[in-house]
């Protein structure tokens, strides 16, 4: 298990890559919508666009998630712990939604970053997605779901840190 100090150092490491939060590989449409609705309580919606680059409002994006298949990239902003997050949603079938949240270490205020606040936020995100799994990791396009090996880029996951909501 990673120590709190090493977790914080890896989250704040300004190596030029982003950090990704992944959930169970496939969640339901209603759970994906619940995640979007939770994000709307903590961040301001900026924009959404599909795989072809077409822009959508938040209500249009939620309506699009009722399609048989598709993908969305949603951008969010606020002035707290994680100033900007991106939610990527991919659904190859109506009942199989992949969700990934991305944030950027370069935007985090090192002196203000509170790891316990991050854990509480992560717990709320995992709960909103009604996910039995989570992975917080370095950006890595070759990462395969569930890989927590030494070279996976996973900083920590449900395998080694139980989250509790405040």
N, C-alpha and C positions, 0 to 999 in steps of 0.2 A: 504494500500500500504506500502510495506517495504521501509525503508529509505535507502539511499545509503550506510551509514555506516553499517547497519545491513546486507545488501546484500553482501558487501565486506567481512565482518566478516564470513558470512556463506560460501562464495566461498573459503575463505582461511582456514577455520576450518580444522585442521589436526586431524580428528577423525578416520582415517583409512579407510574411505569410499571414493569412487570416486564421481564425479559430472557428471550428464548426461544432455545433451541437446536434447530434443525431439521436433519434428516438428508435422505438421498435421499427424494424424494417418496413412494415406495412401497418398503417393504422386505418381506421374507417373514415369515411367522408365526414361523419358528424364529429369525430375526434379532431380531424384536420381543421374543420370549421371552428371548433372550440378553441384550438390553438390560435387561429386568426383573431377570434373574438377576445382572447386573453391579451394578445399583443396590443389590440386596440385600447385596452385599459391602461397600459403602461407607456406606450409610444404613440406618437402622432403618425398617422398613415401619410406617406409621401406619394407613392406611386406603385402601380403594379403593371407588369407587362407579360405577355405570353411568349412562347418560343419563337414567334415570328416578329416580335418587337412591337406588337400592338399594345397600346396603353389602355389601362382600365381604372375606373374608380373602385373604391373598396366594395360597394354594393355590386358592381358589375363583376368584380373578381370573385366574390362569393357565389354569384349566380353561375359564373363560368365553371366553378368547381362541381356543378351538377352535370356537366357534360360527361360523356362516356369515357373520354380520355383527354389528357392535356397536361400542360405545365404552366406554372406561374412563378414569377419572381416578384416578391413584394418588398418594398423598401419602407423602413420606419425610422423615426428620429425622436429624440427627447434630450433633455439636458441632465440626465442622471448617470448612473453607473456605466451603462453601455449606451453611448450617445447615438449610435446608428446600428441597426440590425437589418439583416436581409433574411427573408424567409423564402426558401425555394420549395415548391410543392410540385410533385410529379405524380400523376395517376394514370397508369396504363390500363386500368379497368375501374369501373365505378366503385368498387369496394376495396381498392388497394392504393393507399395514399402514402407516399414517401415524403417526409418533411425534414428539412435541414435548416437550422438557424446559423447564420454567420455573423461574426463581429470582428473588429479590427483592433489589435493591441495598440497601434499607433494613436488611436483616438482616446485611449483610456488615460485618465489622470492618475499617474502612479501614486502620488501622495494621498489621493482620495479613495483609491480603489480598496474596497472592503471585501475580503474573501467570504466572510460570513453572509454579507448581503448578497454576494454572487451565488452562494450555495442556496440561500432562500429563494432567490429569483429562479434558479435552475429547478428547484423543487416545484415551484409554481408552474413553470413551463412543462415539466414532465407530467404533472397532475392534469394540466389543461389538455394535454395530448392523450391523456389516459394511457400512458405508455408504461410497459413493464421494464423497459430498458432505456438507458441513455448512455451516450459516449461524448465526452468533451475532448476534442482532438485538434491537432495541427491540421491545416489544409493538406490533403494528400489525395490526389485523384485516383491513385491505385488502391486506396483503402477499401477493404471488403467488409461488409456489415458483420459485426461481431468480433473482428480481429482486435485483440488487445496485446498482441505479441510485442517484443522489444522494439521492433522496427515499424510498428503500426502507426505511430504518431499519437496514440491515445494518451492523454494526460491523466485522465481518471474516468471511471465509468461506474455503473451500478454494481459491477463485480467487486469493487473495493471501497465504495463510499455510499452508504445509505443516506438519502436526503430526507430531511424532515421540514415540513412547512411551519413557518412561524405563526 
